């Protein structure tokens, strides 16, 4: 779900795009707290680059090998 906050409120609360927030409802108030750490989800983009291989054929072989090992 995407929520939009007024720029002034987001700035004062230090809410950045892609921040994960936990939103609840309590006594007519909707508090929004950071969920987990303050790091943006986008900071993790590309973290596993090359883990399966660098070429399409290497990736296919690696996935096939892992699949066959997991079925043992």
N, CA, C and O atoms as a Maestro MAE file, in Angstrom:
{
 s_m_m2io_version
 :::
 2.0.0
}

f_m_ct {
 s_m_title
 :::
 protein
 m_atom[288] {
  # First column is atom index #
  i_m_mmod_type
  r_m_x_coord
  r_m_y_coord
  r_m_z_coord
  i_m_residue_number
  s_m_chain_name
  s_m_pdb_residue_name
  s_m_pdb_atom_name
  i_m_atomic_number
  :::
  1 25 0.841 -1.165 0.000 1 A "UNK " " N  " 7
  2 3 0.000 0.000 0.000 1 A "UNK " " CA " 6
  3 2 0.896 1.241 0.000 1 A "UNK " " C  " 6
  4 15 1.929 1.269 0.670 1 A "UNK " " O  " 8
  5 25 0.511 2.220 -0.724 2 A "UNK " " N  " 7
  6 3 1.282 3.460 -0.790 2 A "UNK " " CA " 6
  7 2 0.499 4.554 -0.076 2 A "UNK " " C  " 6
  8 15 -0.682 4.767 -0.349 2 A "UNK " " O  " 8
  9 25 1.162 5.235 0.829 3 A "UNK " " N  " 7
  10 3 0.569 6.376 1.517 3 A "UNK " " CA " 6
  11 2 1.354 7.625 1.178 3 A "UNK " " C  " 6
  12 15 2.576 7.586 1.039 3 A "UNK " " O  " 8
  13 25 0.657 8.711 1.048 4 A "UNK " " N  " 7
  14 3 1.320 9.983 0.771 4 A "UNK " " CA " 6
  15 2 1.167 10.901 1.968 4 A "UNK " " C  " 6
  16 15 0.060 11.133 2.453 4 A "UNK " " O  " 8
  17 25 2.285 11.418 2.437 5 A "UNK " " N  " 7
  18 3 2.281 12.380 3.523 5 A "UNK " " CA " 6
  19 2 2.572 13.757 2.950 5 A "UNK " " C  " 6
  20 15 3.318 13.874 1.978 5 A "UNK " " O  " 8
  21 25 1.998 14.800 3.535 6 A "UNK " " N  " 7
  22 3 2.391 16.142 3.105 6 A "UNK " " CA " 6
  23 2 3.899 16.315 3.285 6 A "UNK " " C  " 6
  24 15 4.477 15.822 4.255 6 A "UNK " " O  " 8
  25 25 4.522 17.010 2.358 7 A "UNK " " N  " 7
  26 3 5.978 17.178 2.361 7 A "UNK " " CA " 6
  27 2 6.487 17.714 3.702 7 A "UNK " " C  " 6
  28 15 7.498 17.239 4.218 7 A "UNK " " O  " 8
  29 25 5.802 18.683 4.254 8 A "UNK " " N  " 7
  30 3 6.228 19.292 5.527 8 A "UNK " " CA " 6
  31 2 6.258 18.258 6.645 8 A "UNK " " C  " 6
  32 15 7.202 18.225 7.434 8 A "UNK " " O  " 8
  33 25 5.236 17.416 6.719 9 A "UNK " " N  " 7
  34 3 5.173 16.389 7.763 9 A "UNK " " CA " 6
  35 2 6.257 15.338 7.549 9 A "UNK " " C  " 6
  36 15 6.937 14.952 8.500 9 A "UNK " " O  " 8
  37 25 6.424 14.875 6.326 10 A "UNK " " N  " 7
  38 3 7.455 13.878 6.029 10 A "UNK " " CA " 6
  39 2 8.841 14.408 6.357 10 A "UNK " " C  " 6
  40 15 9.680 13.678 6.884 10 A "UNK " " O  " 8
  41 25 9.081 15.670 6.050 11 A "UNK " " N  " 7
  42 3 10.375 16.286 6.335 11 A "UNK " " CA " 6
  43 2 10.621 16.372 7.841 11 A "UNK " " C  " 6
  44 15 11.705 16.029 8.313 11 A "UNK " " O  " 8
  45 25 9.621 16.828 8.595 12 A "UNK " " N  " 7
  46 3 9.774 16.960 10.054 12 A "UNK " " CA " 6
  47 2 9.943 15.605 10.723 12 A "UNK " " C  " 6
  48 15 10.674 15.488 11.707 12 A "UNK " " O  " 8
  49 25 9.277 14.584 10.203 13 A "UNK " " N  " 7
  50 3 9.361 13.244 10.784 13 A "UNK " " CA " 6
  51 2 10.525 12.440 10.208 13 A "UNK " " C  " 6
  52 15 10.733 11.291 10.597 13 A "UNK " " O  " 8
  53 25 11.280 13.027 9.294 14 A "UNK " " N  " 7
  54 3 12.404 12.368 8.632 14 A "UNK " " CA " 6
  55 2 11.958 11.078 7.928 14 A "UNK " " C  " 6
  56 15 12.650 10.061 7.977 14 A "UNK " " O  " 8
  57 25 10.793 11.138 7.274 15 A "UNK " " N  " 7
  58 3 10.286 10.004 6.505 15 A "UNK " " CA " 6
  59 2 10.766 10.161 5.069 15 A "UNK " " C  " 6
  60 15 10.524 11.180 4.422 15 A "UNK " " O  " 8
  61 25 11.448 9.139 4.590 16 A "UNK " " N  " 7
  62 3 12.014 9.149 3.238 16 A "UNK " " CA " 6
  63 2 11.201 8.215 2.340 16 A "UNK " " C  " 6
  64 15 10.500 7.334 2.838 16 A "UNK " " O  " 8
  65 25 11.288 8.402 1.023 17 A "UNK " " N  " 7
  66 3 10.636 7.452 0.115 17 A "UNK " " CA " 6
  67 2 11.154 6.036 0.385 17 A "UNK " " C  " 6
  68 15 12.342 5.851 0.651 17 A "UNK " " O  " 8
  69 25 10.290 5.063 0.320 18 A "UNK " " N  " 7
  70 3 10.599 3.646 0.536 18 A "UNK " " CA " 6
  71 2 10.865 3.271 1.987 18 A "UNK " " C  " 6
  72 15 11.255 2.135 2.254 18 A "UNK " " O  " 8
  73 25 10.663 4.202 2.951 19 A "UNK " " N  " 7
  74 3 10.783 3.831 4.360 19 A "UNK " " CA " 6
  75 2 9.652 2.869 4.701 19 A "UNK " " C  " 6
  76 15 8.535 3.014 4.204 19 A "UNK " " O  " 8
  77 25 9.942 1.893 5.544 20 A "UNK " " N  " 7
  78 3 8.928 0.953 6.012 20 A "UNK " " CA " 6
  79 2 8.347 1.501 7.307 20 A "UNK " " C  " 6
  80 15 9.079 1.766 8.261 20 A "UNK " " O  " 8
  81 25 7.025 1.669 7.338 21 A "UNK " " N  " 7
  82 3 6.359 2.199 8.517 21 A "UNK " " CA " 6
  83 2 5.332 1.198 9.029 21 A "UNK " " C  " 6
  84 15 4.693 0.492 8.249 21 A "UNK " " O  " 8
  85 25 5.184 1.145 10.335 22 A "UNK " " N  " 7
  86 3 4.136 0.339 10.941 22 A "UNK " " CA " 6
  87 2 3.043 1.305 11.371 22 A "UNK " " C  " 6
  88 15 3.263 2.180 12.209 22 A "UNK " " O  " 8
  89 25 1.869 1.134 10.790 23 A "UNK " " N  " 7
  90 3 0.768 2.056 11.049 23 A "UNK " " CA " 6
  91 2 -0.324 1.315 11.800 23 A "UNK " " C  " 6
  92 15 -0.752 0.236 11.389 23 A "UNK " " O  " 8
  93 25 -0.771 1.900 12.907 24 A "UNK " " N  " 7
  94 3 -1.827 1.300 13.722 24 A "UNK " " CA " 6
  95 2 -2.923 2.326 13.948 24 A "UNK " " C  " 6
  96 15 -2.796 3.490 13.569 24 A "UNK " " O  " 8
  97 25 -3.991 1.877 14.568 25 A "UNK " " N  " 7
  98 3 -5.092 2.772 14.912 25 A "UNK " " CA " 6
  99 2 -5.402 2.565 16.381 25 A "UNK " " C  " 6
  100 15 -5.678 1.444 16.807 25 A "UNK " " O  " 8
  101 25 -5.358 3.655 17.170 26 A "UNK " " N  " 7
  102 3 -5.578 3.544 18.598 26 A "UNK " " CA " 6
  103 2 -6.282 4.802 19.114 26 A "UNK " " C  " 6
  104 15 -5.728 5.898 19.043 26 A "UNK " " O  " 8
  105 25 -7.474 4.645 19.620 27 A "UNK " " N  " 7
  106 3 -8.232 5.753 20.219 27 A "UNK " " CA " 6
  107 2 -8.374 6.946 19.278 27 A "UNK " " C  " 6
  108 15 -8.217 8.091 19.702 27 A "UNK " " O  " 8
  109 25 -8.664 6.692 18.031 28 A "UNK " " N  " 7
  110 3 -8.869 7.769 17.073 28 A "UNK " " CA " 6
  111 2 -7.595 8.382 16.521 28 A "UNK " " C  " 6
  112 15 -7.646 9.361 15.776 28 A "UNK " " O  " 8
  113 25 -6.454 7.813 16.882 29 A "UNK " " N  " 7
  114 3 -5.160 8.323 16.420 29 A "UNK " " CA " 6
  115 2 -4.506 7.244 15.552 29 A "UNK " " C  " 6
  116 15 -4.620 6.051 15.833 29 A "UNK " " O  " 8
  117 25 -3.821 7.683 14.495 30 A "UNK " " N  " 7
  118 3 -3.125 6.754 13.602 30 A "UNK " " CA " 6
  119 2 -1.626 7.014 13.696 30 A "UNK " " C  " 6
  120 15 -1.083 7.788 12.907 30 A "UNK " " O  " 8
  121 25 -0.940 6.367 14.665 31 A "UNK " " N  " 7
  122 3 0.508 6.569 14.770 31 A "UNK " " CA " 6
  123 2 1.254 5.765 13.705 31 A "UNK " " C  " 6
  124 15 0.864 4.645 13.376 31 A "UNK " " O  " 8
  125 25 2.304 6.332 13.184 32 A "UNK " " N  " 7
  126 3 3.152 5.661 12.191 32 A "UNK " " CA " 6
  127 2 4.576 5.614 12.745 32 A "UNK " " C  " 6
  128 15 5.217 6.648 12.930 32 A "UNK " " O  " 8
  129 25 5.056 4.409 13.004 33 A "UNK " " N  " 7
  130 3 6.408 4.216 13.530 33 A "UNK " " CA " 6
  131 2 7.243 3.485 12.496 33 A "UNK " " C  " 6
  132 15 6.726 2.710 11.691 33 A "UNK " " O  " 8
  133 25 8.544 3.743 12.531 34 A "UNK " " N  " 7
  134 3 9.445 3.029 11.633 34 A "UNK " " CA " 6
  135 2 9.460 1.565 12.002 34 A "UNK " " C  " 6
  136 15 9.495 1.206 13.180 34 A "UNK " " O  " 8
  137 25 9.435 0.733 11.000 35 A "UNK " " N  " 7
  138 3 9.486 -0.700 11.222 35 A "UNK " " CA " 6
  139 2 10.920 -1.147 10.985 35 A "UNK " " C  " 6
  140 15 11.466 -0.937 9.902 35 A "UNK " " O  " 8
  141 25 11.526 -1.755 11.981 36 A "UNK " " N  " 7
  142 3 12.911 -2.197 11.840 36 A "UNK " " CA " 6
  143 2 13.859 -1.017 11.876 36 A "UNK " " C  " 6
  144 15 13.675 -0.083 12.657 36 A "UNK " " O  " 8
  145 25 14.867 -1.062 11.032 37 A "UNK " " N  " 7
  146 3 15.854 0.018 11.025 37 A "UNK " " CA " 6
  147 2 15.412 1.149 10.090 37 A "UNK " " C  " 6
  148 15 14.400 1.037 9.398 37 A "UNK " " O  " 8
  149 25 16.169 2.215 10.081 38 A "UNK " " N  " 7
  150 3 15.833 3.387 9.273 38 A "UNK " " CA " 6
  151 2 16.305 3.274 7.827 38 A "UNK " " C  " 6
  152 15 16.074 4.188 7.035 38 A "UNK " " O  " 8
  153 25 16.957 2.176 7.471 39 A "UNK " " N  " 7
  154 3 17.489 2.055 6.114 39 A "UNK " " CA " 6
  155 2 16.367 1.869 5.103 39 A "UNK " " C  " 6
  156 15 15.375 1.191 5.373 39 A "UNK " " O  " 8
  157 25 16.532 2.456 3.981 40 A "UNK " " N  " 7
  158 3 15.582 2.324 2.890 40 A "UNK " " CA " 6
  159 2 15.715 0.945 2.252 40 A "UNK " " C  " 6
  160 15 16.814 0.397 2.169 40 A "UNK " " O  " 8
  161 25 14.604 0.394 1.808 41 A "UNK " " N  " 7
  162 3 14.618 -0.888 1.116 41 A "UNK " " CA " 6
  163 2 15.525 -0.821 -0.106 41 A "UNK " " C  " 6
  164 15 16.185 -1.804 -0.446 41 A "UNK " " O  " 8
  165 25 15.561 0.319 -0.758 42 A "UNK " " N  " 7
  166 3 16.353 0.476 -1.973 42 A "UNK " " CA " 6
  167 2 17.859 0.387 -1.711 42 A "UNK " " C  " 6
  168 15 18.631 0.193 -2.650 42 A "UNK " " O  " 8
  169 25 18.289 0.524 -0.460 43 A "UNK " " N  " 7
  170 3 19.710 0.379 -0.152 43 A "UNK " " CA " 6
  171 2 20.183 -1.067 -0.345 43 A "UNK " " C  " 6
  172 15 21.382 -1.320 -0.456 43 A "UNK " " O  " 8
  173 25 19.251 -1.997 -0.385 44 A "UNK " " N  " 7
  174 3 19.597 -3.401 -0.556 44 A "UNK " " CA " 6
  175 2 19.587 -3.832 -2.021 44 A "UNK " " C  " 6
  176 15 19.948 -4.968 -2.329 44 A "UNK " " O  " 8
  177 25 19.189 -2.958 -2.913 45 A "UNK " " N  " 7
  178 3 19.131 -3.301 -4.337 45 A "UNK " " CA " 6
  179 2 20.521 -3.697 -4.837 45 A "UNK " " C  " 6
  180 15 21.492 -2.973 -4.616 45 A "UNK " " O  " 8
  181 25 20.612 -4.828 -5.501 46 A "UNK " " N  " 7
  182 3 21.875 -5.294 -6.063 46 A "UNK " " CA " 6
  183 2 22.800 -5.973 -5.077 46 A "UNK " " C  " 6
  184 15 23.953 -6.247 -5.408 46 A "UNK " " O  " 8
  185 25 22.327 -6.253 -3.873 47 A "UNK " " N  " 7
  186 3 23.191 -6.814 -2.839 47 A "UNK " " CA " 6
  187 2 23.724 -8.205 -3.200 47 A "UNK " " C  " 6
  188 15 24.811 -8.585 -2.766 47 A "UNK " " O  " 8
  189 25 22.963 -8.960 -3.990 48 A "UNK " " N  " 7
  190 3 23.380 -10.317 -4.336 48 A "UNK " " CA " 6
  191 2 23.856 -10.423 -5.785 48 A "UNK " " C  " 6
  192 15 23.813 -11.497 -6.384 48 A "UNK " " O  " 8
  193 25 24.305 -9.312 -6.332 49 A "UNK " " N  " 7
  194 3 24.739 -9.295 -7.728 49 A "UNK " " CA " 6
  195 2 25.856 -10.311 -7.948 49 A "UNK " " C  " 6
  196 15 26.858 -10.312 -7.233 49 A "UNK " " O  " 8
  197 25 25.672 -11.175 -8.946 50 A "UNK " " N  " 7
  198 3 26.692 -12.155 -9.291 50 A "UNK " " CA " 6
  199 2 26.650 -13.431 -8.473 50 A "UNK " " C  " 6
  200 15 27.456 -14.330 -8.715 50 A "UNK " " O  " 8
  201 25 25.744 -13.544 -7.515 51 A "UNK " " N  " 7
  202 3 25.730 -14.736 -6.661 51 A "UNK " " CA " 6
  203 2 25.367 -15.994 -7.434 51 A "UNK " " C  " 6
  204 15 25.830 -17.082 -7.092 51 A "UNK " " O  " 8
  205 25 24.544 -15.866 -8.474 52 A "UNK " " N  " 7
  206 3 24.161 -17.009 -9.288 52 A "UNK " " CA " 6
  207 2 25.113 -17.197 -10.467 52 A "UNK " " C  " 6
  208 15 25.073 -18.238 -11.124 52 A "UNK " " O  " 8
  209 25 25.951 -16.232 -10.743 53 A "UNK " " N  " 7
  210 3 26.854 -16.295 -11.883 53 A "UNK " " CA " 6
  211 2 26.794 -14.997 -12.653 53 A "UNK " " C  " 6
  212 15 25.998 -14.114 -12.334 53 A "UNK " " O  " 8
  213 25 27.630 -14.877 -13.660 54 A "UNK " " N  " 7
  214 3 27.697 -13.633 -14.408 54 A "UNK " " CA " 6
  215 2 27.057 -13.722 -15.790 54 A "UNK " " C  " 6
  216 15 26.690 -12.699 -16.368 54 A "UNK " " O  " 8
  217 25 26.921 -14.928 -16.320 55 A "UNK " " N  " 7
  218 3 26.313 -15.083 -17.644 55 A "UNK " " CA " 6
  219 2 25.033 -15.911 -17.517 55 A "UNK " " C  " 6
  220 15 24.816 -16.590 -16.514 55 A "UNK " " O  " 8
  221 25 24.204 -15.843 -18.536 56 A "UNK " " N  " 7
  222 3 22.944 -16.585 -18.526 56 A "UNK " " CA " 6
  223 2 23.178 -18.081 -18.403 56 A "UNK " " C  " 6
  224 15 22.467 -18.763 -17.665 56 A "UNK " " O  " 8
  225 25 24.170 -18.598 -19.121 57 A "UNK " " N  " 7
  226 3 24.427 -20.042 -19.061 57 A "UNK " " CA " 6
  227 2 24.915 -20.466 -17.676 57 A "UNK " " C  " 6
  228 15 24.532 -21.529 -17.188 57 A "UNK " " O  " 8
  229 25 25.745 -19.658 -17.046 58 A "UNK " " N  " 7
  230 3 26.225 -19.966 -15.692 58 A "UNK " " CA " 6
  231 2 25.064 -19.941 -14.705 58 A "UNK " " C  " 6
  232 15 24.963 -20.809 -13.838 58 A "UNK " " O  " 8
  233 25 24.196 -18.958 -14.835 59 A "UNK " " N  " 7
  234 3 23.043 -18.848 -13.935 59 A "UNK " " CA " 6
  235 2 22.152 -20.071 -14.090 59 A "UNK " " C  " 6
  236 15 21.709 -20.639 -13.091 59 A "UNK " " O  " 8
  237 25 21.882 -20.486 -15.317 60 A "UNK " " N  " 7
  238 3 21.035 -21.647 -15.576 60 A "UNK " " CA " 6
  239 2 21.653 -22.906 -14.974 60 A "UNK " " C  " 6
  240 15 20.946 -23.695 -14.347 60 A "UNK " " O  " 8
  241 25 22.960 -23.107 -15.153 61 A "UNK " " N  " 7
  242 3 23.638 -24.288 -14.602 61 A "UNK " " CA " 6
  243 2 23.590 -24.273 -13.075 61 A "UNK " " C  " 6
  244 15 23.332 -25.305 -12.456 61 A "UNK " " O  " 8
  245 25 23.835 -23.125 -12.468 62 A "UNK " " N  " 7
  246 3 23.841 -23.012 -11.014 62 A "UNK " " CA " 6
  247 2 22.461 -23.290 -10.446 62 A "UNK " " C  " 6
  248 15 22.332 -24.014 -9.459 62 A "UNK " " O  " 8
  249 25 21.426 -22.723 -11.058 63 A "UNK " " N  " 7
  250 3 20.058 -22.965 -10.581 63 A "UNK " " CA " 6
  251 2 19.691 -24.430 -10.733 63 A "UNK " " C  " 6
  252 15 19.061 -24.997 -9.841 63 A "UNK " " O  " 8
  253 25 20.072 -25.065 -11.852 64 A "UNK " " N  " 7
  254 3 19.771 -26.475 -12.082 64 A "UNK " " CA " 6
  255 2 20.476 -27.335 -11.045 64 A "UNK " " C  " 6
  256 15 19.888 -28.287 -10.532 64 A "UNK " " O  " 8
  257 25 21.719 -27.017 -10.729 65 A "UNK " " N  " 7
  258 3 22.485 -27.761 -9.737 65 A "UNK " " CA " 6
  259 2 21.835 -27.626 -8.362 65 A "UNK " " C  " 6
  260 15 21.654 -28.625 -7.666 65 A "UNK " " O  " 8
  261 25 21.481 -26.398 -7.962 66 A "UNK " " N  " 7
  262 3 20.864 -26.194 -6.653 66 A "UNK " " CA " 6
  263 2 19.519 -26.896 -6.582 66 A "UNK " " C  " 6
  264 15 19.162 -27.438 -5.536 66 A "UNK " " O  " 8
  265 25 18.761 -26.897 -7.683 67 A "UNK " " N  " 7
  266 3 17.466 -27.565 -7.707 67 A "UNK " " CA " 6
  267 2 17.638 -29.073 -7.548 67 A "UNK " " C  " 6
  268 15 16.900 -29.705 -6.793 67 A "UNK " " O  " 8
  269 25 18.612 -29.653 -8.257 68 A "UNK " " N  " 7
  270 3 18.806 -31.098 -8.179 68 A "UNK " " CA " 6
  271 2 19.323 -31.498 -6.794 68 A "UNK " " C  " 6
  272 15 18.967 -32.570 -6.303 68 A "UNK " " O  " 8
  273 25 20.152 -30.670 -6.151 69 A "UNK " " N  " 7
  274 3 20.644 -30.969 -4.815 69 A "UNK " " CA " 6
  275 2 19.533 -30.876 -3.783 69 A "UNK " " C  " 6
  276 15 19.515 -31.643 -2.820 69 A "UNK " " O  " 8
  277 25 18.602 -29.939 -3.974 70 A "UNK " " N  " 7
  278 3 17.532 -29.778 -2.990 70 A "UNK " " CA " 6
  279 2 16.513 -30.910 -3.063 70 A "UNK " " C  " 6
  280 15 15.756 -31.111 -2.113 70 A "UNK " " O  " 8
  281 25 16.476 -31.643 -4.153 71 A "UNK " " N  " 7
  282 3 15.529 -32.749 -4.310 71 A "UNK " " CA " 6
  283 2 16.080 -34.059 -3.774 71 A "UNK " " C  " 6
  284 15 15.371 -35.064 -3.808 71 A "UNK " " O  " 8
  285 25 17.317 -34.094 -3.278 72 A "UNK " " N  " 7
  286 3 17.944 -35.326 -2.774 72 A "UNK " " CA " 6
  287 2 17.293 -35.780 -1.483 72 A "UNK " " C  " 6
  288 15 17.691 -36.798 -0.917 72 A "UNK " " O  " 8
  :::
 }
 m_bond[287] {
  # First column is bond index #
  i_m_from
  i_m_to
  i_m_order
  :::
  1 1 2 1
  2 2 3 1
  3 3 4 2
  4 3 5 1
  5 5 6 1
  6 6 7 1
  7 7 8 2
  8 7 9 1
  9 9 10 1
  10 10 11 1
  11 11 12 2
  12 11 13 1
  13 13 14 1
  14 14 15 1
  15 15 16 2
  16 15 17 1
  17 17 18 1
  18 18 19 1
  19 19 20 2
  20 19 21 1
  21 21 22 1
  22 22 23 1
  23 23 24 2
  24 23 25 1
  25 25 26 1
  26 26 27 1
  27 27 28 2
  28 27 29 1
  29 29 30 1
  30 30 31 1
  31 31 32 2
  32 31 33 1
  33 33 34 1
  34 34 35 1
  35 35 36 2
  36 35 37 1
  37 37 38 1
  38 38 39 1
  39 39 40 2
  40 39 41 1
  41 41 42 1
  42 42 43 1
  43 43 44 2
  44 43 45 1
  45 45 46 1
  46 46 47 1
  47 47 48 2
  48 47 49 1
  49 49 50 1
  50 50 51 1
  51 51 52 2
  52 51 53 1
  53 53 54 1
  54 54 55 1
  55 55 56 2
  56 55 57 1
  57 57 58 1
  58 58 59 1
  59 59 60 2
  60 59 61 1
  61 61 62 1
  62 62 63 1
  63 63 64 2
  64 63 65 1
  65 65 66 1
  66 66 67 1
  67 67 68 2
  68 67 69 1
  69 69 70 1
  70 70 71 1
  71 71 72 2
  72 71 73 1
  73 73 74 1
  74 74 75 1
  75 75 76 2
  76 75 77 1
  77 77 78 1
  78 78 79 1
  79 79 80 2
  80 79 81 1
  81 81 82 1
  82 82 83 1
  83 83 84 2
  84 83 85 1
  85 85 86 1
  86 86 87 1
  87 87 88 2
  88 87 89 1
  89 89 90 1
  90 90 91 1
  91 91 92 2
  92 91 93 1
  93 93 94 1
  94 94 95 1
  95 95 96 2
  96 95 97 1
  97 97 98 1
  98 98 99 1
  99 99 100 2
  100 99 101 1
  101 101 102 1
  102 102 103 1
  103 103 104 2
  104 103 105 1
  105 105 106 1
  106 106 107 1
  107 107 108 2
  108 107 109 1
  109 109 110 1
  110 110 111 1
  111 111 112 2
  112 111 113 1
  113 113 114 1
  114 114 115 1
  115 115 116 2
  116 115 117 1
  117 117 118 1
  118 118 119 1
  119 119 120 2
  120 119 121 1
  121 121 122 1
  122 122 123 1
  123 123 124 2
  124 123 125 1
  125 125 126 1
  126 126 127 1
  127 127 128 2
  128 127 129 1
  129 129 130 1
  130 130 131 1
  131 131 132 2
  132 131 133 1
  133 133 134 1
  134 134 135 1
  135 135 136 2
  136 135 137 1
  137 137 138 1
  138 138 139 1
  139 139 140 2
  140 139 141 1
  141 141 142 1
  142 142 143 1
  143 143 144 2
  144 143 145 1
  145 145 146 1
  146 146 147 1
  147 147 148 2
  148 147 149 1
  149 149 150 1
  150 150 151 1
  151 151 152 2
  152 151 153 1
  153 153 154 1
  154 154 155 1
  155 155 156 2
  156 155 157 1
  157 157 158 1
  158 158 159 1
  159 159 160 2
  160 159 161 1
  161 161 162 1
  162 162 163 1
  163 163 164 2
  164 163 165 1
  165 165 166 1
  166 166 167 1
  167 167 168 2
  168 167 169 1
  169 169 170 1
  170 170 171 1
  171 171 172 2
  172 171 173 1
  173 173 174 1
  174 174 175 1
  175 175 176 2
  176 175 177 1
  177 177 178 1
  178 178 179 1
  179 179 180 2
  180 179 181 1
  181 181 182 1
  182 182 183 1
  183 183 184 2
  184 183 185 1
  185 185 186 1
  186 186 187 1
  187 187 188 2
  188 187 189 1
  189 189 190 1
  190 190 191 1
  191 191 192 2
  192 191 193 1
  193 193 194 1
  194 194 195 1
  195 195 196 2
  196 195 197 1
  197 197 198 1
  198 198 199 1
  199 199 200 2
  200 199 201 1
  201 201 202 1
  202 202 203 1
  203 203 204 2
  204 203 205 1
  205 205 206 1
  206 206 207 1
  207 207 208 2
  208 207 209 1
  209 209 210 1
  210 210 211 1
  211 211 212 2
  212 211 213 1
  213 213 214 1
  214 214 215 1
  215 215 216 2
  216 215 217 1
  217 217 218 1
  218 218 219 1
  219 219 220 2
  220 219 221 1
  221 221 222 1
  222 222 223 1
  223 223 224 2
  224 223 225 1
  225 225 226 1
  226 226 227 1
  227 227 228 2
  228 227 229 1
  229 229 230 1
  230 230 231 1
  231 231 232 2
  232 231 233 1
  233 233 234 1
  234 234 235 1
  235 235 236 2
  236 235 237 1
  237 237 238 1
  238 238 239 1
  239 239 240 2
  240 239 241 1
  241 241 242 1
  242 242 243 1
  243 243 244 2
  244 243 245 1
  245 245 246 1
  246 246 247 1
  247 247 248 2
  248 247 249 1
  249 249 250 1
  250 250 251 1
  251 251 252 2
  252 251 253 1
  253 253 254 1
  254 254 255 1
  255 255 256 2
  256 255 257 1
  257 257 258 1
  258 258 259 1
  259 259 260 2
  260 259 261 1
  261 261 262 1
  262 262 263 1
  263 263 264 2
  264 263 265 1
  265 265 266 1
  266 266 267 1
  267 267 268 2
  268 267 269 1
  269 269 270 1
  270 270 271 1
  271 271 272 2
  272 271 273 1
  273 273 274 1
  274 274 275 1
  275 275 276 2
  276 275 277 1
  277 277 278 1
  278 278 279 1
  279 279 280 2
  280 279 281 1
  281 281 282 1
  282 282 283 1
  283 283 284 2
  284 283 285 1
  285 285 286 1
  286 286 287 1
  287 287 288 2
  :::
 }
}
